[in-house]
Amino acid sequence: MELALEKDRAREGVVQSGELYAVKFIERGLKIDEHVQREIMNHRSLKHPNIIRFKEVLLTPTDLAIVMEYAAGGELFERICTAGRFSEDEARYFFQQLISGVSYCHSMQICHRDLKLENTLLDGSSAPRLKICDFGYSKAINYFIYNTFRPSSVLHSQPKSTVGTPAYIAPEVLSRKEYDGKIADVWSCGVTLYVMLVGAYPFEDPEDPRNFRKTLQRILSVHYSIPDYVRVSMECRHLLSRIFVANPEKRITIPEIKQHPWFLKNIPVEFMEENNLQSSNQNHEQQSSQSIEEILVIIQEARKAANGAKIGGLLLEILHKKCMLLDNLICLLTR
């Protein structure tokens, strides 16, 4: 495999077949922690048209490389920045796909915990298919772990950590108490929908959008509004009002969203759950080229500091000492 990449960023890789892949590099050593392992294992277990396909992990002399499906359409965030905001029909088209992917994740007992426009990519088709990516904050819940059912005291508890991107974080996550990751994902989906419709974040103060404290206060008090200049139907407003509910127990769920009249309008047949699951099952073996055991061995090896990094550090130290000697010599000659 010949890779054309920039370190610490996801870039496309070129393989002999001509197919493009995105590759994420993570420096070997201390950066390969339990979060990286969780990201890989959770992502590997997901096979769905609205989720970036996991391919394999590779080891280079300096990095762990995660190979994934390449999304030629870029981030949904970039599309909104270009458009300013979407029409209600276009926003619904992408929201339907987002909910389809999130619903599948939850059915696999995985909550994403960092859903946002930057973590939703688009393929290069004329009618773009949305792809959820970046499972770095994801967590498997209950007792489903890596395609096998077995008790797990770690995964059985609901997530308690405050993770995610501030503008998308649900009120209960900010409380630093135990919360249901699935319900928190619903809130983030609502923020994504709002941004697509309005072109701004719902809980940022329009007069002071960079004030982080104000944003958190507005999230906790569920203080948002839809500007008068934006046309949004009553059905859509109703859905948003059911998503933006401070009490997670009273917030609308993913199954309920999928039955909401606004969501069901103009829903493409291929986005229906039955077809998605069927497609996922058909591609399961094809996409799982590496076994769990193989991946764990690679991750374990990646935790060892790279020899190349040590050599590079030694050369840098030698170069630094030579520069100091040269400086001293120049000082002596100029006296």
N, C-alpha and C positions, 0 to 999 in steps of 0.2 A: 504494500500500500504506500503510495506516495502522498504525503500530506502537505497542503499549502495552508499554514496556520500562523496565528499570532499568539504567543504564549499568554496564558491566563484569560483568553477570550475564546468564544466559540466561533470558529471559522469553518469554511467548507473544506472537506478533504476530497481528494480525487483518487478514485480507485481504477484499476485497469479496465473494469467493465464500462467506465464512463459515468457511472452513477455518483452523484454528489452526496456527501455526508457532512454533518456538522460535528466537530470534535472539540470537546472541552478539556483543556489541560489543567491539571492540579499538581503543583510541585510535590515531589516525593518527600517523605519524612513526616514531620509533625503535623502538617496540614491534612494528612490522610487520617482523619479521626472517625469517630463513630457516626458523625453527621454525614460524612462522605459515603460511608458504607450504607447508611440508611437511604440516602438519596439514590444510590445505584440499585439497591435491592428493591426498594419500592417502585422505582421507575421500571425496572426489569419485569415486574409482575403485571404491568398494565399493557393491554393490547386493545386499542380502540382507535377508530378513525379520527377522533378529535383530541388525541394525545400524541405528542411527538414520539415516534417509535424508537425504542432503545435497541441498539444494535449489538454492541459488545464493549468490553474494556480491554485496553492494551497497556503495556508497560514500555516506556522508553527509558533510556539511561537517566533522565532527569525528571520525568513526569509520569503521572497516571493519566491515561487518555480515555475519555468516555466518548464512544462513537454513537451518534444518533442520526435520525432522519434529518435531512436538510430541508428547511422551509424557505422556498425561494421568494415568497411574498413579504418576508420581514415581519416586524412586530406590528400588532394591531395598533399600538400606541403611535407609531409613525404614520399610519394611515389616518388616524384622527387628527394628528398635528397638521397634516396636509389639508384635510377637509375642513377643519375647524370643529365640526360636529356632524353627526349622521342624521339622516331622516329617520323617522320612527320605524319605517319598514326595514331599513338597512340595519339599524340597531337591533331590531328583533331578530333578523336573520343571523347575526353573530351571537346574540344572547342565547338563542335556541341551541346553537352548537356548543356554547360554553356550558350550558346546563346539562346537555347530553354527556359531555366529557366528565363533568364533575359528578353527575349521577353515577356514572360507571365507576369512578374512583371510589365513591362511597360504598357502592355495592361490593367492591373489593376490600372494604374496611380500611381505606386509606383516605385521610384528609390532607389536602394540599397545604393549607395554612399560609400561603403567600400568593393568592390569586390576584392578578392585576394585569393591566393592559400590556405591560412590558413582558409578562410571562405568557402571553398568548400570541402565537405566531400564525402566519398564513401561508398556505401553499401557493404555487404560482399559477393556479387555474383562473379562468375568467370569472367564475363564481367561487371566490376563495373559500377554502375549507379551513376553519379555525383549528389550531393545534395548541393544546396546553403543554407548557414545558416547565423546566426548572423545579425539580422536586427536592431541593435542598432543605426546605423547612417541613417537608411532608412527614406524616407520622402514621404508622399502621396502628389501628386500635382494636380493641377486643382481643381475640385470640387468633387472628389470621396473620400468618407470618411466612413470607416467601413461598407462596403457593402450597404450603402444607398447613394443616390445622394441628396446632398443639398449644398447650397452655403457655402463657408468657406473662410473668408478673410485670415486666417492663412495659409491654405493649397493651396490657389489659387496662391500665389506668388511663383516664382521659388526660390529654395534654394540659400542663399547667404553666408552661413557659410563655412569655410574651414575645411572640415572633411575628414577622410580617412587615409590611410597609405601612407607616403611620396613617396615611390618608385612607387606607383600606381596612384598618383594624376595627374589629367589632368591640362594642363597649365592654363586654364580659372579659375579653382578652386583656384589656387595660387594667382590670380589677386585680390581676395576678392571683386569681382563685381558680379552682378547677373549672374547666369549661369543656363543652362539646365541640370538637374541631369541625364536625360536619355542619353544625349550625353557624359557626363562625365563618365557614366558607360561603354560606348563603349571603351573609352581610357583604362580603367582598364581591360577590357576583352582582349585588345590588349597586355597589359603588361603580363597578365596571359599566353597568347599564346606564347609570346616571351620566357618567363621563361621556359615553357615546352619544347620548341625547343632547347634552348641554355644552360639552366641550370644556368643562371645569369640574373640579372636585366638589362633592356635595357639602363637605363639612369644613372647608377652608373659608375663612373670613374674606369676602370679596375685597374689603378695604385693606386687609393685612394678611395676604395668603401665605406669607413666609413665617408667620407667627405660629410655631409648633404648639405652644401652650393653648392658644385659642382654638386650634384645630382639635386638640384632645378634649377640651371643654365642650365644644360643639358636638363631638361624637358622643360623649357621655350624656348630653342632654337631648340628643337626636335633633339638633337644630339645623334644618336644611330647608331649602325652598327651590322651586323651579322658576327661573326668570320669566317675566311676562313676554319677552320677545321669542321664547321657545314654545313651539306648538307641540304639546304632548296630550294624547287622548286621556279621557277619564279612566279608561281601563288600565292604561299604563301607570297613571298616577296611583291608582288603587294598588297595583302590584308593588310599586315602590314603597307605599305606605305600609304594606304587609311585610316587606323585607326590613325596612328601617324601623325596627321595634327593639327597644333597649333590653327588654326581658327576653332572653333566648327561648324560654319555654313558650312564649306567645308568638314568636316569629314564624313566618311561613316556612315550610320545609321544602326540600327539593321535589319530592313527589307531589306536593300541593302546587308548586310552581308549574310543574308539567301538566297540570289539569286546569290552570288558570286560563280564562278565555283569551286574554291578550297574548299569552304564550302560544296557544294553539292556532292562532290565526296565521294562515299561509305557511304552515309548517311543512317543509319538504319531506317527502316520503322517506328519503334515505337517512333522515335524521331521527326517525322513529327508533325507539329503544330496541325493538326486536331485531331490526336489520343491523344495528350497530353491534349487538351481541353476537349475532350470527357471523358477521364479518370478522369480529375479534377471534372467535373460536377457530375459524378457518385459517387464520394467519398465525395462530399461536405457536405451532411447531417451527414454522418458517422463521419467526422472529426471535426465538429462544435458542440461538446457536450455541450459547455458552451455558454450561450447567452452573448451579449455585456453588458447587464445590470449586469449580475452576475460577470463578469470580472471586471467591473468598481467598484463594491462594494468591491471586494477583494482588488483591488489596493488602494482604498481609505482607507481601514482598515490597509493595509500594510504601509501606510504613518505614522501611529502612532508608536512611538518608542516601542520596545518590552519590556515588564515587565522583562523578563528574562535578558535582557541586563542591565537594571537598577540595578537589584539585583546583577548581576555579577560584575558591577562596584562598588557597595557598599561593597561587600565582598573583592574586590581587595584593596579598600581604607582602610578597617579595617586591612587587612593583612599587608599592608604597614606600618600602624601606629604601629602594634605589632612588626614588624621588627625593627623600629626605637627605640622603648622602649627596645628591646633586645640588640641592639647595645649600647645604653646608659648604660644598666646594666653591660654589658661586660667591658665597659670603666671604670666604678666605681670599679669593682672587680679586675681589673688589675693595678690599681694605686698603 
